[in-house]
Amino acid sequence: MIKIAICDDEKYFVDTVEKMLKIYAEKNGKDFCIKKYTKPLQLMESLKEEFQIFFLDIEMPAMDGMELVDIIRRHDEKYNGIVI
């Protein structure tokens, strides 16, 4: 199972990305565990879940996606391969 985190301050976009991933998974026989977040701090509190893929909004209030990537990378060395 591939664990995926989606973080965007607009719920519509989080739900849209989730829907697209579910369609992809169904068509390609993949198994995804998708967690959705509308606040970067929520995602930061869940990093112990060891996600393999992150979908992050670049422009969010309080903390943008680039800052969030830096925090994720500092949290654990395995996230140093995150591609932006």
Kinemage of the C-alpha trace (Angstrom):
@kinemage 1
@onewidth
@group {chain A} dominant
@subgroup {mainchain}
@vectorlist {calphas} color= white
{ca met a 1} P 0.000 0.000 0.000
{ca ile a 2} L 1.264 3.469 -0.898
{ca lys a 3} L 0.614 6.137 1.736
{ca ile a 4} L -0.179 9.546 0.259
{ca ala a 5} L -0.612 12.911 2.009
{ca ile a 6} L -2.541 15.744 0.344
{ca cys a 7} L -2.288 19.219 1.867
{ca asp a 8} L -4.079 22.267 0.469
{ca asp a 9} L -5.889 25.055 2.290
{ca glu a 10} L -8.829 24.699 -0.112
{ca lys a 11} L -10.874 21.570 0.625
{ca tyr a 12} L -12.152 21.452 -2.961
{ca phe a 13} L -8.636 20.865 -4.287
{ca val a 14} L -7.859 18.250 -1.628
{ca asp a 15} L -11.034 16.364 -2.558
{ca thr a 16} L -10.306 16.706 -6.291
{ca val a 17} L -6.791 15.272 -5.962
{ca glu a 18} L -8.152 12.434 -3.820
{ca lys a 19} L -10.810 11.638 -6.425
{ca met a 20} L -8.225 11.599 -9.222
{ca leu a 21} L -5.942 9.299 -7.218
{ca lys a 22} L -8.799 6.902 -6.498
{ca ile a 23} L -9.696 6.736 -10.194
{ca tyr a 24} L -6.041 6.090 -11.068
{ca ala a 25} L -5.751 3.394 -8.389
{ca glu a 26} L -8.878 1.617 -9.584
{ca lys a 27} L -7.824 1.659 -13.257
{ca asn a 28} L -4.273 0.493 -12.494
{ca gly a 29} L -4.805 -1.985 -9.676
{ca lys a 30} L -3.010 0.143 -7.094
{ca asp a 31} L -3.708 0.345 -3.382
{ca phe a 32} L -3.453 3.838 -1.888
{ca cys a 33} L -4.000 5.036 1.660
{ca ile a 34} L -4.835 8.736 1.255
{ca lys a 35} L -4.775 11.207 4.127
{ca lys a 36} L -6.149 14.716 3.564
{ca tyr a 37} L -5.105 17.916 5.320
{ca thr a 38} L -6.240 21.526 4.977
{ca lys a 39} L -3.628 22.898 7.390
{ca pro a 40} L 0.135 22.321 7.201
{ca leu a 41} L 0.343 21.849 10.978
{ca gln a 42} L -2.081 18.923 10.751
{ca leu a 43} L 0.209 17.219 8.258
{ca met a 44} L 3.296 17.934 10.363
{ca glu a 45} L 1.651 16.192 13.328
{ca ser a 46} L 1.063 13.104 11.155
{ca leu a 47} L 4.579 12.639 9.755
{ca lys a 48} L 5.045 9.538 11.919
{ca glu a 49} L 2.758 7.787 9.420
{ca glu a 50} L 5.666 7.644 6.929
{ca phe a 51} L 4.082 8.807 3.693
{ca gln a 52} L 5.621 7.838 0.359
{ca ile a 53} L 4.013 10.639 -1.678
{ca phe a 54} L 3.104 14.232 -0.801
{ca phe a 55} L 0.839 16.559 -2.771
{ca leu a 56} L 1.370 20.036 -1.321
{ca asp a 57} L -0.123 23.395 -2.200
{ca ile a 58} L 2.568 26.026 -2.682
{ca glu a 59} L 0.502 29.011 -1.514
{ca met a 60} L -1.159 28.530 1.870
{ca pro a 61} L -1.732 30.956 4.744
{ca ala a 62} L 0.666 30.808 7.707
{ca met a 63} L 3.064 28.394 5.976
{ca asp a 64} L 3.611 27.827 2.269
{ca gly a 65} L 4.334 24.480 0.652
{ca met a 66} L 8.044 25.224 0.264
{ca glu a 67} L 8.420 25.829 4.008
{ca leu a 68} L 6.465 22.655 4.678
{ca val a 69} L 8.794 20.635 2.429
{ca asp a 70} L 11.800 21.915 4.387
{ca ile a 71} L 10.179 20.834 7.661
{ca ile a 72} L 9.292 17.412 6.243
{ca arg a 73} L 12.871 16.926 5.037
{ca arg a 74} L 14.281 17.922 8.441
{ca his a 75} L 11.871 15.536 10.156
{ca asp a 76} L 13.405 12.464 8.582
{ca glu a 77} L 16.271 11.852 6.168
{ca lys a 78} L 14.177 9.449 4.082
{ca tyr a 79} L 12.183 12.475 2.855
{ca asn a 80} L 15.268 14.131 1.346
{ca gly a 81} L 14.245 12.666 -2.015
{ca ile a 82} L 11.095 14.791 -2.208
{ca val a 83} L 10.851 16.317 -5.656
{ca ile a 84} L 9.261 19.709 -6.099
